[in-house]
Amino acid sequence: MAEDKNIEETIAQVRQQIEVLLNDNSVPRNVKSALDEARKSLDLKQESYSVRASGATYKIDEISNDINLPPYARTVIWNILSMLESIKDQ
């Protein structure tokens, strides 16, 4: 149960960072679209944590090297990917 609580906290942190990027005007629309899809993947309560994290990782990984991405946003995305990887490893 404590592990589930840790995973839920990590997912909440990921959602929070996604929200920051979604509300940033300097982030390109295609990146926001992928982030929104990743957020929806995390919200699929009927799926296991691993499946939810994998779906979100797939969407975010697609845009992590977008040339139009501001440098700080790329860092946030790498941080999100790192947190998602920690969920998949549990």
C-alpha positions in Angstrom: 0.0 0.0 0.0 2.8 2.4 0.8 4.3 1.7 -2.7 0.9 2.7 -4.3 0.9 5.9 -2.3 4.4 6.7 -3.6 3.4 6.0 -7.1 0.3 8.2 -6.8 2.5 11.0 -5.4 4.9 10.6 -8.4 1.9 10.7 -10.8 0.6 13.8 -9.1 4.1 15.5 -9.6 4.1 14.5 -13.2 0.6 15.9 -13.7 1.7 19.1 -12.1 4.7 19.5 -14.3 2.6 18.7 -17.4 0.2 21.5 -16.3 3.0 24.0 -16.1 4.1 23.2 -19.6 0.5 23.2 -20.9 0.0 26.7 -19.5 3.2 28.1 -21.0 2.8 30.2 -24.1 6.3 29.5 -25.4 5.6 25.7 -25.6 4.6 24.7 -29.2 1.1 23.4 -29.9 2.2 20.0 -31.0 4.1 19.5 -27.8 1.1 20.6 -25.7 -1.1 18.1 -27.7 1.4 15.3 -26.8 1.5 16.4 -23.2 -2.3 16.4 -23.0 -2.4 12.9 -24.4 0.2 11.8 -21.9 -1.9 13.3 -19.1 -4.9 11.4 -20.3 -2.9 8.2 -20.3 -2.0 8.8 -16.6 -5.7 9.2 -15.8 -6.7 5.7 -17.1 -7.7 4.3 -13.6 -8.6 0.9 -15.0 -5.0 0.3 -16.2 -2.0 -0.7 -14.0 0.5 2.0 -13.0 3.1 0.5 -15.4 0.7 0.6 -18.4 -0.3 4.2 -17.6 3.3 5.3 -17.2 4.3 3.5 -20.4 1.6 5.2 -22.4 2.5 8.6 -21.1 6.2 7.9 -21.7 5.6 7.0 -25.3 3.7 10.2 -26.0 6.2 12.5 -24.2 9.3 10.7 -25.7 8.0 11.6 -29.2 8.3 15.3 -28.5 11.3 15.4 -26.2 13.7 16.3 -29.0 11.4 18.8 -30.8 13.6 21.5 -32.2 11.1 24.2 -31.3 11.0 23.3 -27.6 12.5 25.9 -25.3 15.5 24.6 -23.4 13.9 24.8 -19.9 10.9 23.0 -21.2 13.1 20.2 -22.5 14.6 19.9 -19.1 11.1 19.6 -17.5 10.2 17.0 -20.1 13.4 15.0 -19.3 12.5 15.2 -15.6 8.9 14.0 -16.4 10.3 11.1 -18.3 12.6 10.2 -15.5 9.7 10.1 -13.0 7.7 8.0 -15.4 10.6 5.5 -15.7 10.7 5.2 -11.9 7.0 4.2 -12.0 7.6 1.6 -14.7 10.4 0.1 -12.6 8.3 -0.5 -9.5 
